[in-house]
Amino acid sequence: MDDIDFNRSDEQIMLVESASQFLADKLPLERVREIMESETGFDQAIWDETAAQGWQAMHIPERYGGAGFSVGETFLLIEEMGRSLAPLPFLGSAILATSAILEAGSEVQKSRFLPGLADGTTKAALAVLESAGSWSPATIHGTAAFDGDAWSISAEKPYVIDGTAADFFVVAAKHDDQVSLFVVPADQAVVTPRVSLDSTRRIASVSFNRAQVPADSLLGPPGSGWSTVERVRAIGSVAIAYEAVGGAQAVLDMSVAYAKERVQFGRKIGSFQAVKHMCADNLVALESAKSLTYYAGWAAAHDSGELALMAPSAKSYATSTYFKAAGDNIQILGGIGFTWEHDAHLFFKRATSLEVMLGTGSEQRTLLAERLDV
């Protein structure tokens, strides 16, 4: 095993500081609220600014227009986005869809799609889950038929992360009873926004009705799609764990700051043992979540075989930690924490949605048990 060093390099420290300052300046929570009420759910100008800073290009190789760093640097950006509830289609495009093309695309396909994803001029989304909502090849019922010149894709994908912003989709469908992945332009799909608990991130229902795409739209060999999906899901799970760690830190900071200021019964509420214990328990859980998440990030960045175990572990633990911290934050805030005007509910809703994305905690732990053969 390579030596594991979680100390951040000078470059990584500068990256995080720059991202934190940018998000504080461009996406304060007041602006997040405005954007989440908009039609698109994100600000194209801010997306373009992040692209100018190389965020989307971070882990794309330089020969495809990327920055040539590892996915570990991208995870650091996502942690900061989680802290600020950044309403950007980053998870769907820069992580899930980009990873699918990096994993399965040919040189020609990478040269075609990655430069646009790297410079932010193109956005994409991964369309895998169907109505069963289960991450299993048995639940994929979409079909792909080949006539010798083109593919015809028919599928219903009701849970596509950042699907409303996508210019194209990476779609899972079956050909000869095996799952394959296909690149399908958005103009070949019917995209319907879904009502979601978390208004700071858009989910779409995407329908493909005999969508016609060229023969070279197939990613990887026929029937190899599910192995790519599993790898992309693992990378996405680690990204969500980083986002959860950032969000959990934000709500813990909110809880502690309020407990130091709010006076009740002639004392600051932070002096009460019950409140102290709540904050302390969440701090301990958060530090454990960070350790697990950073280890998973190391495994992804170094292409370690441990990623198969670390991804579901980190995703399950970090999102449950965030969910509890966000709920406790509302309790510590008291009456004001239950109001629409306070930001606490936005973090709670994000925490709730992250627990479900790419598999619930129960599903992640089941996956981990299967891989441990227990």
C-alpha positions as CSV (number, residue, x, y, z in Angstrom):
1,M,0.0,0.0,0.0
2,D,1.2,3.5,-0.8
3,D,1.8,5.8,2.2
4,I,-1.3,7.7,3.0
5,D,-0.9,11.4,3.9
6,F,-4.0,13.5,4.5
7,N,-2.0,16.7,5.0
8,R,-2.9,19.1,2.2
9,S,-0.3,20.4,-0.2
10,D,0.3,24.1,-0.6
11,E,-1.6,23.9,-3.9
12,Q,-4.5,22.2,-2.3
13,I,-4.7,24.7,0.6
14,M,-4.7,27.6,-1.9
15,L,-7.4,25.8,-4.0
16,V,-9.7,25.4,-0.9
17,E,-9.1,29.0,0.3
18,S,-9.8,30.3,-3.2
19,A,-13.0,28.2,-3.6
20,S,-14.2,29.2,-0.1
21,Q,-13.7,32.9,-0.8
22,F,-15.3,32.6,-4.2
23,L,-18.4,30.8,-2.8
24,A,-18.7,33.3,0.0
25,D,-18.6,36.2,-2.4
26,K,-20.7,34.8,-5.2
27,L,-23.1,32.4,-3.4
28,P,-24.0,33.7,0.0
29,L,-27.1,32.0,1.3
30,E,-29.3,35.0,0.3
31,R,-28.2,34.4,-3.3
32,V,-28.7,30.7,-3.0
33,R,-32.3,31.4,-2.0
34,E,-32.8,33.6,-5.1
35,I,-31.3,31.0,-7.4
36,M,-33.3,28.1,-6.0
37,E,-36.5,30.0,-6.9
38,S,-35.3,30.5,-10.5
39,E,-36.5,28.5,-13.5
40,T,-33.1,26.9,-14.1
41,G,-32.0,26.4,-10.5
42,F,-28.5,27.7,-11.2
43,D,-26.8,30.9,-12.3
44,Q,-25.1,30.4,-15.7
45,A,-22.7,33.3,-15.1
46,I,-21.5,31.8,-11.8
47,W,-21.1,28.4,-13.6
48,D,-19.0,30.2,-16.3
49,E,-16.8,31.8,-13.6
50,T,-16.2,28.4,-11.9
51,A,-15.2,27.0,-15.3
52,A,-12.8,29.9,-15.8
53,Q,-11.1,29.0,-12.6
54,G,-10.8,25.4,-13.8
55,W,-13.2,23.7,-11.4
56,Q,-14.9,21.5,-14.0
57,A,-11.6,20.7,-15.6
58,M,-9.9,19.7,-12.4
59,H,-9.5,15.9,-12.9
60,I,-9.8,15.8,-16.6
61,P,-6.4,15.0,-18.3
62,E,-4.6,17.9,-19.9
63,R,-4.7,16.3,-23.4
64,Y,-8.5,16.7,-23.3
65,G,-8.5,20.3,-22.1
66,G,-8.4,19.6,-18.4
67,A,-6.2,20.7,-15.6
68,G,-4.7,17.2,-15.1
69,F,-5.1,16.9,-11.3
70,S,-6.6,13.9,-9.6
71,V,-10.2,13.5,-8.6
72,G,-9.0,14.2,-5.0
73,E,-8.7,17.9,-5.8
74,T,-12.2,17.9,-7.2
75,F,-13.5,16.4,-4.0
76,L,-12.0,19.3,-2.1
77,L,-14.0,21.7,-4.2
78,I,-17.2,19.7,-3.5
79,E,-16.6,19.8,0.2
80,E,-16.6,23.6,0.0
81,M,-19.7,23.5,-2.2
82,G,-21.4,21.4,0.4
83,R,-20.5,24.0,3.1
84,S,-22.2,26.7,1.1
85,L,-25.1,24.8,-0.5
86,A,-23.9,25.8,-3.9
87,P,-26.7,25.4,-6.4
88,L,-24.6,24.3,-9.3
89,P,-25.0,21.2,-11.6
90,F,-21.6,20.1,-10.6
91,L,-22.3,16.6,-9.2
92,G,-24.3,15.5,-12.2
93,S,-22.0,16.9,-14.8
94,A,-18.4,17.3,-13.5
95,I,-18.5,14.1,-11.4
96,L,-21.0,11.5,-12.6
97,A,-21.2,12.1,-16.4
98,T,-17.6,13.1,-16.7
99,S,-16.4,10.1,-14.8
100,A,-18.5,7.8,-17.0
101,I,-16.8,9.2,-20.1
102,L,-13.3,9.0,-18.5
103,E,-13.9,5.4,-17.5
104,A,-15.5,4.0,-20.6
105,G,-15.0,6.4,-23.5
106,S,-12.7,5.7,-26.4
107,E,-10.0,8.2,-27.3
108,V,-12.2,9.6,-30.0
109,Q,-15.2,10.0,-27.6
110,K,-13.0,11.5,-24.9
111,S,-11.6,14.0,-27.4
112,R,-15.2,14.8,-28.5
113,F,-16.9,15.3,-25.1
114,L,-14.4,16.1,-22.4
115,P,-13.1,19.5,-23.7
116,G,-16.6,20.9,-23.5
117,L,-17.2,19.5,-20.1
118,A,-13.8,20.8,-19.0
119,D,-14.4,24.4,-20.0
120,G,-18.0,24.4,-18.8
121,T,-19.6,25.1,-22.2
122,T,-21.2,21.6,-22.1
123,K,-23.1,20.0,-19.2
124,A,-24.1,16.4,-18.9
125,A,-26.0,14.1,-16.6
126,L,-26.0,10.3,-15.8
127,A,-29.3,8.6,-16.5
128,V,-29.3,5.2,-14.8
129,L,-32.0,4.7,-12.2
130,E,-35.5,3.6,-13.3
131,S,-38.8,3.4,-11.5
132,A,-37.7,0.8,-9.1
133,G,-35.1,3.2,-7.7
134,S,-32.6,0.4,-7.1
135,W,-29.0,0.2,-8.2
136,S,-29.1,-3.2,-9.8
137,P,-28.8,-4.3,-13.5
138,A,-32.0,-6.3,-13.0
139,T,-34.0,-3.1,-12.6
140,I,-32.8,-1.6,-15.9
141,H,-35.6,-2.1,-18.4
142,G,-34.6,0.6,-21.0
143,T,-33.7,-0.9,-24.3
144,A,-31.2,-0.2,-27.1
145,A,-31.7,-1.6,-30.6
146,F,-29.1,-1.4,-33.3
147,D,-30.0,-1.4,-37.0
148,G,-26.4,-1.5,-38.4
149,D,-26.1,2.3,-38.6
150,A,-27.7,3.8,-35.5
151,W,-28.9,3.0,-32.0
152,S,-32.5,3.5,-31.0
153,I,-32.8,4.1,-27.2
154,S,-36.1,3.8,-25.3
155,A,-36.0,4.3,-21.5
156,E,-37.7,6.1,-18.7
157,K,-35.2,7.6,-16.1
158,P,-37.2,9.4,-13.4
159,Y,-34.3,10.3,-11.1
160,V,-31.6,12.2,-13.0
161,I,-29.4,14.4,-10.9
162,D,-28.9,17.8,-12.5
163,G,-30.9,16.5,-15.5
164,T,-32.6,19.9,-16.3
165,A,-29.2,21.5,-17.1
166,A,-27.8,18.7,-19.2
167,D,-26.9,19.2,-22.9
168,F,-26.5,15.4,-23.2
169,F,-27.0,12.3,-21.1
170,V,-25.0,9.1,-20.4
171,V,-27.8,6.6,-20.5
172,A,-28.0,3.0,-19.3
173,A,-30.0,0.7,-21.5
174,K,-30.0,-3.0,-22.3
175,H,-29.0,-4.6,-25.6
176,D,-29.0,-8.4,-25.8
177,D,-30.1,-8.4,-22.1
178,Q,-26.8,-6.7,-21.0
179,V,-26.5,-3.1,-19.8
180,S,-24.6,-0.7,-22.0
181,L,-24.0,3.0,-21.8
182,F,-24.9,5.5,-24.6
183,V,-24.4,9.2,-25.1
184,V,-27.7,10.8,-26.0
185,P,-28.2,14.5,-26.8
186,A,-30.8,16.3,-24.7
187,D,-32.8,17.2,-27.9
188,Q,-33.5,13.5,-28.2
189,A,-35.1,13.4,-24.8
190,V,-38.1,14.8,-23.0
191,V,-36.9,16.4,-19.7
192,T,-39.4,17.1,-17.0
193,P,-38.3,18.9,-13.7
194,R,-39.4,17.0,-10.6
195,V,-40.5,18.5,-7.4
196,S,-37.7,17.8,-4.9
197,L,-37.4,18.3,-1.1
198,D,-34.1,20.0,-1.8
199,S,-34.7,23.1,-3.9
200,T,-31.0,23.9,-4.2
201,R,-30.4,20.9,-6.5
202,R,-32.6,19.9,-9.4
203,I,-33.8,16.4,-10.2
204,A,-35.4,15.6,-13.6
205,S,-37.5,12.8,-15.1
206,V,-36.0,12.1,-18.5
207,S,-37.8,10.1,-21.2
208,F,-36.2,8.6,-24.3
209,N,-38.7,7.4,-26.9
210,R,-36.8,5.7,-29.7
211,A,-34.1,8.3,-29.5
212,Q,-31.8,7.9,-32.6
213,V,-28.1,8.2,-32.0
214,P,-25.1,7.3,-34.2
215,A,-23.3,3.9,-33.8
216,D,-20.4,5.6,-32.1
217,S,-22.6,6.7,-29.2
218,L,-21.9,3.5,-27.4
219,L,-19.5,4.0,-24.5
220,G,-17.2,1.0,-24.1
221,P,-17.8,-2.6,-25.4
222,P,-21.4,-3.8,-25.6
223,G,-22.6,-5.2,-22.3
224,S,-19.9,-3.5,-20.2
225,G,-22.0,-0.7,-19.0
226,W,-22.8,-1.9,-15.5
227,S,-19.1,-2.3,-14.5
228,T,-18.7,1.4,-15.5
229,V,-21.8,2.3,-13.5
230,E,-20.4,0.7,-10.4
231,R,-17.2,2.6,-10.7
232,V,-18.9,5.9,-11.4
233,R,-21.3,5.3,-8.5
234,A,-18.4,4.7,-6.2
235,I,-16.7,8.0,-7.2
236,G,-20.1,9.8,-6.9
237,S,-20.6,8.3,-3.5
238,V,-17.3,9.7,-2.3
239,A,-18.2,13.1,-3.8
240,I,-21.4,13.0,-1.8
241,A,-19.5,12.1,1.3
242,Y,-17.3,15.1,0.9
243,E,-20.3,17.3,0.3
244,A,-21.9,15.9,3.4
245,V,-18.8,16.6,5.5
246,G,-18.8,20.2,4.3
247,G,-22.5,20.6,5.1
248,A,-22.1,19.0,8.5
249,Q,-19.3,21.4,9.4
250,A,-21.5,24.3,8.3
251,V,-24.5,23.3,10.5
252,L,-22.2,22.5,13.5
253,D,-20.6,25.9,13.2
254,M,-24.1,27.4,13.1
255,S,-25.2,25.5,16.2
256,V,-22.1,26.5,18.2
257,A,-22.3,30.2,17.2
258,Y,-26.0,30.4,18.2
259,A,-25.4,28.5,21.5
260,K,-22.7,31.1,22.4
261,E,-25.1,34.0,21.8
262,R,-28.6,32.9,22.7
263,V,-29.6,33.6,26.3
264,Q,-32.3,31.7,28.1
265,F,-33.1,31.5,31.8
266,G,-30.4,34.1,32.3
267,R,-27.7,32.0,30.8
268,K,-26.3,31.4,27.3
269,I,-27.8,28.1,26.1
270,G,-24.3,26.8,25.3
271,S,-23.7,26.5,29.0
272,F,-26.4,23.9,29.4
273,Q,-25.1,20.4,29.5
274,A,-27.6,19.0,27.1
275,V,-26.7,21.5,24.4
276,K,-22.9,20.9,25.1
277,H,-23.4,17.2,24.6
278,M,-25.3,17.6,21.4
279,C,-22.6,19.8,19.9
280,A,-19.8,17.6,21.2
281,D,-21.4,14.4,19.9
282,N,-21.8,15.9,16.4
283,L,-18.2,17.1,16.5
284,V,-16.9,13.6,17.3
285,A,-19.1,12.1,14.6
286,L,-18.0,14.7,12.1
287,E,-14.3,14.1,12.7
288,S,-14.9,10.4,12.2
289,A,-16.8,11.1,9.0
290,K,-13.9,13.3,7.8
291,S,-11.4,10.5,8.4
292,L,-13.5,7.9,6.6
293,T,-14.3,10.3,3.7
294,Y,-10.7,11.5,3.2
295,Y,-9.6,7.8,3.1
296,A,-12.2,7.1,0.5
297,G,-11.0,10.2,-1.4
298,W,-7.4,8.9,-1.3
299,A,-8.6,5.5,-2.6
300,A,-10.4,7.1,-5.5
301,A,-7.5,9.5,-6.4
302,H,-5.0,6.6,-6.3
303,D,-7.2,4.1,-8.1
304,S,-7.0,1.8,-5.1
305,G,-9.0,-1.4,-5.0
306,E,-10.1,-0.3,-1.5
307,L,-12.5,2.2,-3.2
308,A,-15.1,-0.6,-3.5
309,L,-15.2,-0.8,0.3
310,M,-14.5,2.8,1.2
311,A,-17.1,4.4,-1.0
312,P,-20.2,2.9,0.5
313,S,-18.7,3.2,4.0
314,A,-17.9,6.9,3.6
315,K,-21.2,7.7,1.9
316,S,-23.3,6.0,4.5
317,Y,-21.5,7.4,7.5
318,A,-21.0,10.9,6.3
319,T,-24.6,11.4,5.1
320,S,-26.0,10.0,8.3
321,T,-23.7,12.3,10.3
322,Y,-24.9,15.3,8.3
323,F,-28.5,14.4,8.7
324,K,-28.2,14.2,12.5
325,A,-26.2,17.4,12.8
326,A,-28.6,19.2,10.6
327,G,-31.6,18.0,12.7
328,D,-29.8,18.8,15.9
329,N,-29.1,22.3,14.6
330,I,-32.8,23.0,14.2
331,Q,-33.3,21.8,17.8
332,I,-30.6,24.0,19.2
333,L,-31.9,27.0,17.3
334,G,-35.3,26.5,18.8
335,G,-38.3,28.3,17.4
336,I,-36.3,30.3,14.8
337,G,-34.9,27.0,13.4
338,F,-38.3,25.9,12.2
339,T,-39.0,29.0,10.1
340,W,-38.7,29.5,6.4
341,E,-36.7,32.7,6.9
342,H,-33.8,30.8,8.7
343,D,-31.4,28.8,6.6
344,A,-31.3,25.8,8.8
345,H,-34.0,24.0,6.9
346,L,-32.1,24.3,3.6
347,F,-29.2,22.3,5.1
348,F,-31.6,19.8,6.6
349,K,-33.2,19.3,3.2
350,R,-29.9,18.9,1.5
351,A,-28.8,16.4,4.1
352,T,-32.0,14.4,3.7
353,S,-31.6,14.3,-0.1
354,L,-27.9,13.2,0.1
355,E,-28.9,10.2,2.2
356,V,-30.9,8.9,-0.7
357,M,-28.7,9.8,-3.7
358,L,-26.8,6.9,-5.2
359,G,-28.4,4.6,-2.6
360,T,-29.7,5.0,0.9
361,G,-27.5,4.3,3.9
362,S,-29.2,0.9,4.2
363,E,-28.4,0.1,0.5
364,Q,-24.8,1.3,0.9
365,R,-24.3,-0.9,4.0
366,T,-25.8,-3.9,2.2
367,L,-23.4,-3.3,-0.7
368,L,-20.5,-3.1,1.8
369,A,-21.6,-6.4,3.4
370,E,-21.9,-8.1,0.1
371,R,-18.4,-7.0,-0.9
372,L,-17.1,-8.2,2.5
373,D,-18.9,-11.5,1.9
374,V,-20.7,-11.3,5.3
